Amino acid sequence: MRKYTTQMDAARKGIVTPELKKVAEKEGYTVEELLPLVAEGKVCICANIHHTCLEPEGIGSMLKTKINVNLGVSRDCKDYDIELKKVLEAVNMGAHAIMDLSSHGDTQPFRKKLTSECPAMIGTVPVYDSVIHYQRDLATLTAKDFIDVVRLHAEDGVDFVTLHCGITRKTIEQIKTHKRKMNIVSRGGSLVFAWMSMTGNENPFYEYYDEILDICAEHDVTISLGDACRPGCLADASDVCQIEELVRLGELTKRAWAKNVQVMIEGPGHMPMDQIAANMKLQQTICMGAPFYVLGPLVTDIAPGYDHITSAIGGAIAAMSGAAFLCYVTPAEHLALPNVEDVRQGIIASKIAAHAADIAKGIKGARDIDDRMADARRELNWEKQWECAIDPETAKAIRDSRSPEHDDTCSMCGKFCAVRSMNKALNGEYIDIL
């Protein structure tokens, strides 16, 4: 029988869990160094006791930046086999977490398949599933209905749940008063807002937060405190609605930690580049170093079809400045449910952002592979370059499709190649150009 309830509880008792030991090995930490970070809530190890095939990861600003991939069916795209193909592609490409955001059909079998077979962390947003689970309109659901779905997801083995606990009835008046350009763009946040508006009741995830904490402690589920008021456009970034909710999330973090429940804080979606670092520092202060989980942020609003790029720019700045967890964005963002290729492009963009940030923040060993790539390029060793590449298949396909006349060059420069010329010059060789 376990002598602890959650990873945080174990760390506070000085117990080294198998999950913590694995994370320490992956991150190059000793268990003695990692224990206090988990105990203080600065590192989360999202590991539901029922997710037995989990390959544990640590999430914290001082660790390697982790990547989450959002998947799930909708009414217009309802093929679970395709979603499973996306899951496999995401895991093969190194995604650390999968969020099942399904909003149609029988969601439980897919969710249970993920937690029984997928080694990545699994997250969900229970408020989405509430309408689907009960097959009733939003206004007819009760607070108990919402809480029971949280319990169901915990029992199914979900490692973290996004709960929009930070908006209250006060938020309704704020949204009406401050006239945001995009109002609320969080799908879960909008559902909670709509339910409060229609029923006149307080947010059940806020009102019954202690009961939710008890469920999470029982199954070791990490709460990802959702940012219902995250900015959905540059104009709404860092406004009073966003910041006021963040203050409340800081209070909810303290309450979770008091019950040994791990917490992540969700952060902004759209934000000008010059505001990102300040927002990361503000979150770290208000939420006492709890890991920050950001969607992007997207640094411009005018690039539909390319939002994996706008997101990667913002994600790199955010992670360099203290964010711990990047939620990928695909080229289909704002346009459609992503297909397999969209998922692939979104993951690659996020991996680039995360890796660039890890180098900038001095993560031990992060730059080693870049140095190996530099050596391979100097040697004009193409096979070694593929081994270092974040997407070797694409790199190799580009070179193969435009093969040069000489193997020690590429079709861009030919014998004008600076690397080739320097290698020959330094070796005292004749440099033939024509």
N, C-alpha and C positions, 0 to 999 in steps of 0.2 A: 504493500500500500504506500502511495506517495506521501511524503512528509511535508508537502507543500501544495498550495492550490495553483499558483501561477508562476511563470518564470520570474516575475518581480518578487513574489513571496519567497521563492527559493533563494534568490540572490540576497535578499535582506537577511535570510537565515544562514547565509554563508554556504549554501548547498550548491555544488557544481552540477547542473543538470547535463544530460548527454547533449542536449541542444546547445547549451552555452559552450560546452567544450568544443563542439564542431565549429561554432561561429568563431571562437577564439583562434582556432587553427587556420581558418580561412582568412581571417583579417590580420594575422601576424601579431596577435595580442596574447599575453599570458592570461590564464583564467583569473589570476589575481588582479590584473588590470581591468578586465571586462566586468567582473562581478559588481563593483561599485557603480558602474555606469548603468547597468540594468537595474540595480537596486534604487538608484536615484531617478530612473525614468528617462535618462538621456539616450538609452539604447533600448529598442524593442526587439524581442525575439518572438514573432507572431507564430504561435505553435499550439493550436487547439489539440487537446488530449486525444481527440478522435481521429485526427489526421495522421495516421500512423506511417504513411509513405512519404511524409514531408522531408525535404532536404532543407534544414533550417538555415535562415539568414538573419543577420543583425541589421537593424535600421537605426542609424544615428549619424549626426553630422561629422563625427570623427572617423567613421568607417567608410568603406567604398560606397559610392552612390548607387542606390538600387533603382530598378526599373519595374514599373507596373504596366500591365497590358489589359485594357478593357475589352471584353468580348460579350457575347450574349445575343439571343434571338430577339426579334421584334415582330409585330403583326405583319409587316411587309416582307420580312426576311426571317422565315421560321424554321430553317433547316438546321437541326442540332448536329447533324453529321458534319456540315460545313464548319460550324463553330468548333467542333472537336478537332478538325483539321487545323484550324487557326491556333488552337491551344497547343497542339503538338509542334507546330511551326514556331510558336513563341518560345516554348520551353527549349527546343533545339537551338534557338538563336540566343539563349541566355537570359530570357526574362526571369525575374526573381519572384514575380507575383502575377496572378491572373484574377481580375475582378469579373465575376459573372453578373452582368447587368441585364439579364434576360427580363423581358417585359411581356412575354406571351407564352401561352401553352402550359404544359405540365413541367414546371421548373425544377421540381425536387429531384427527379431521376438524373438530370444533367449535373446538378449541384453535387449530388452524392457520388456520381461517377468521378467528378473532379477531385473530391476529397479522398476517394479510395484509390485513385490511380495517378494523380498528378503530383509530382514532387515539389512544385512551386507553391508558395503561399497562396491561399485562396481567400478572396474577399467578396463581399456582397453588400447590397444596399437594401435592407429588409423592407423599407417602405415601398419600394417598387413592387416587391413580391406580394405585399399585403392584398392589393386589389386582385392580383392574379390568383393567389392562393384561395381567397374566399369567393372569387367570382361575384363580387358586389361592387357597386359604385362607391367612390371614396367617402362620400358624406354619410354612408350607412355604417361605416366601420367605427368601432369603439377603440378607446385607448387600450383596453385589454387585447383586442384583436392585434394591434400593432406589436404589443409586447410579446404576445404568443408567437408571432412570426420571428421575432428576434430569438426567442428560445428555440424554435424549430431549426433555424440556421445554425445556432450554436451546437445543437445536438447532431446536426448533419456534418459537423467537422470543419466549419468555416473558421479560418484563422483570424480574420479581422472583419468587422462590420462598420460601414459608414453610417453614422447616425447624425441627423441634423438636429442636435440638441440645443444649439445656441440661439435659435430664433424663438421669440416669445410673442405674445400678443402685442407687446410694445413695438415689435418689428413691423407689424401691420401699419401702424401709424407712421413709423419712420419712412417706410417705402412710399406711402401716400404723400408725406410732407416733403421729402427731399427730391422727388421727381427724377429718379435715376433714368438715364437714357435707355438702359436695357432691363430695368426692373430686376427680377430674380431669374438667372439663367441656369441655376442648379436644378436638375430635374427632381431630385429628392426634396430639395428645399422648397420648390414650387408646390409640390404635393402637400407638404406639411403646411405651408402658407394657405393653400386652398382649403385644406381640411379645417384649419382654425377659422378661416373666414366664413365657411359654410356652417360650422357647428357652434361657433361662439366659444369653444373650449380652448384651454391652454394646450400648447404643444405637448403631446403625450410623452415624447422622448425627453423632454425637460421635466415635466411634472412627475414622471415615474422613473427618474434617472437612477435612484437608489436600487429599485427593483431590477433594472437593467444591469447595474453593476454586479448585483448578486448572481445573475445569470452568467455574466462574463467571467466572474471569478470561479464559478463552478466548473466551467468548461475551458478555461484559459483562453478566452477570446479577447483580442486587442480591440479597443474602440478607436476608430478613426473618426475624430470629431469633424463632421462635415461643415464646410463653409457655405451655408445656404446663400449668403450675401456676397459671395465672391464676385468680383467685377467681371461682367460679360463683354465689356468693351473698354477701350482706353479711358474714355470719359468718366467711367465710374470707379476707376482705380483709386484706392486709398481714401475712399469717402467715408462719411460717418457711419453708414450702415455696415460696411466691411469691418471697420475698426471696432465699433461697439460690439459686434458679434465676437470678434477676436478676444476682447476683454472677458466676455462671458465664457468663452472656451477655456481661458486661463483658469477661471474659477472651477469649471467642470473638471479640468485636469487634476487639480488638487483633490477634489472629491473622489476621483477614480483612484488616484495613488493611495489615498487613505484606506482603500479596500483592496490594495495590491493588484489593481487592474491596470494593464499597460495602455498607453494612450499615444496616438499620433494626431497631429493637427493638420487639417487640410488647408491649403493656401490658394492664392489668387490664380485666376485663369487668364485674364488679359491685363497687361500692365506695361507702361512705357519703361524702357530699359533703365532710365535714370532713377526709377522708384524701387526697383527690385531689391537691391542690396539693403536699403533702409527697411523695407518690409520684412526681410529675413531677420534682421537684427531686432526689430520690434517684436516679432513673434517669439524669438528666443528669450526676450526679456519677460514678456507678458505670460508666456507658457513655460517659463523656467527650464528651457532647454529640451523640452519634449520634441521628438523628431518631427520635422516639418515635411509635409507631403504635398507637392505642388502639381497642378495641371498646367504644364507649360513652364512659366506663363508665356502666352503669345504676345509678341512685342509690337505687332501691328494688326489692324483689323481688315486689311484689304487684300489678303492673299489666299482666298479659298482655292483649294487644290494644292496648296503649298504650305499648309499650316503645320506640317511636320517640321518644316524649316523654321518658321516663325517661333514655334515651340522650342526647338532645339537651341535657338539663340537665347531665349529667356531662361530655359532650363539650365544651360551652362552657367549663366550669371547667378541664378538662384542657388545652384548646388555649390558653386565656388563661395557663395556668401553665407552658406549655412543650411540650405535645404538638404534633406537626407534621402528623399524618395521622389523620383520623377514619374509622373503618370504620362505614358506616351500619348502623342497626338498623331493621327494619321493624315494622309492627304485628303481623306474623305470627311474630316472634321467640318461640321456645319452643313454638310451636303448629303451624306448617305451613311448607311451601315458599312463599315470597312470590309472589303474582301480580303482574301489571303495576301495578295500583293500589297494592298494598303497596310495591312498589319506588319508585313515585312519591312516596308519603307519606314513606318512609324518607329519600329524597334531599332532599326539601324540609326535613325536620327537621334533617338534618345540615348543609345549606347555611345554615340559620338559625344553628345553633350555631357553625359555622366563621366566618361573617360577624361575629357578635357578638363572638367571641374576637379576630378581627383588629382590630376597633375598639378593644377593651380593651387589646390589646398594642401599639397605636400603629402598625400597618402603614400605610405612606404611602398616602394616598388612599382608605383603606378606608371612611371615613365620608362620602365625597363624595356617594354615591348617597342616603344618608339625608338629607343636607342638601337635595338636589334634591327628595326626597319631601316634606320639610317645606315647601319653597317651593310645590310643587304643591298641597298641602293648604290652605295659606294662601290660595292663589288659587282654591280650589275647582275646580281644573282636573283633571277625572277622567282624561282621556286621558294627561296627564303622569304621573298616579299609576300608571296601568297600566304605563307604561314603566319605572317605578322598582321595581315590585313583584317579589318573588321568585317569585310564582306569579300572574301577571296574569290567567290564564284563570279561576281560582277567584274572585279578587277581583271581576272584572267580572261573573261569573255571579251572585254573591251580590247585588250592587247591582241587576242587571237583574231578578232574581226578586222584588225588593221595591222597585220603583221609587217614588220620592217624587212628591208632587204638583208640587213645584217643582224644577227641575234644579239650582239652586244650593244644595240641601240634600240630606240623606239621610232615609230614613224613620224614623230613630232620633229626631232632634231637630226636623225640619221647620224652621219659622221661628224656633224657639228656638236654632238652631245658633249656638254661641259664635263660630265663625270668621266667619260671615255678619254677625252683630251687630257684631263688632269692626271688620270691614272697612268697614261702613257708618258706624259711629261715628267712626272715624279719618278718613273722607272727608267728614265733616260731613253725611251723608245722614240722612233720616228712617228710623227702624227700625220697620217694620211687623211686628207679631207675630201679631195676630189676622187 
